[in-house]
Amino acid sequence: MASLAAAIVAGVGVARCQVGAAPRTAAAAAPRPPVMPPRPPARVGAPVGVLPPPSTGARIRLPGNGVLTRLPGQGDLLALTVDDGANSDVVRLYTKFAKDTGVRLTYFVNGRYASWTDNLALLRPLVESRQIQLGNHTFSHPDLTTLPERRIADEITRNDAFLKKNFGIDAAPYLRPPYGKHNPAVDRVAADLGYTTPTMWSGSLADSTVVKEDFIVKMADRYFTPQTIVIGHLNHVPVTHVYDQLVDLIRSRNLRTVTLDDVFLRPTRLA
């Protein structure tokens, strides 16, 4: 019994040495460590840490022949997707937001807007590192359901060529049809061009028109939840005023921001 009690006491001593510090033996823990000065506050503008994306080994196959509206399963993932690019300053500031915080984004690009070439030098390194993914939103943002098949194909292929030329990426298989409007004819033409995944959303910042900052935060509070695909827009300035609130929500809820490529295996595209 005496030897058992001594073993228990020794075990408790080791456990106490390990709380809040690297594991140490009881003998090494005897001297008290020097009192360290408090860490200085983070400098203004320093990157705000967010959780990293899942490992590449966790990627799964895309659902076959279906519309993507949310991320499958139960988890801690948030896909923040932002569309269009009508305002060059908003594209620049959203990209800087990603660079400064580590937040991962998917941009659905309309190549007609000069914002994409205006911000090429800032944006391209984040695309190359895969922190920002680019998807196809057509070249000029028409309602595809109102167009003949030849025009549907032209809108998709012209934007596809724009993304390849300027960013060196293949945006397939993700097509976000403008206004969320698609039908069997649109889906068939898109699939023939390699865009097999109409990409919709299950939450929205509701900022396709000019809205107030507190409304955007309210929508984020509602929809920044696990496995949600959230849509926002790169068009109006108010969202650029609430980046701190957005990243605070992400951090407080322990969400992992992800691109679509962080979640899904990229299918082989046939030539």
RAURMO-V686452 format. One record per helix or strand. SS is the DSSP state (@ for helix, = for strand). FROM is the first residue (numbers start at 1). LEN is the number of residues. If there is no record, write none. Layout:
SS:FROM:LEN
SS:FROM:LEN
This chain:
@:2:17
@:56:3
=:60:1
=:68:1
=:70:1
=:77:8
@:88:14
=:105:5
@:115:4
@:120:9
=:132:5
@:144:3
@:149:19
=:174:2
@:178:3
@:184:9
=:197:3
=:203:2
@:213:11
=:228:6
@:237:5
@:243:10
=:256:2
@:260:4
=:264:1
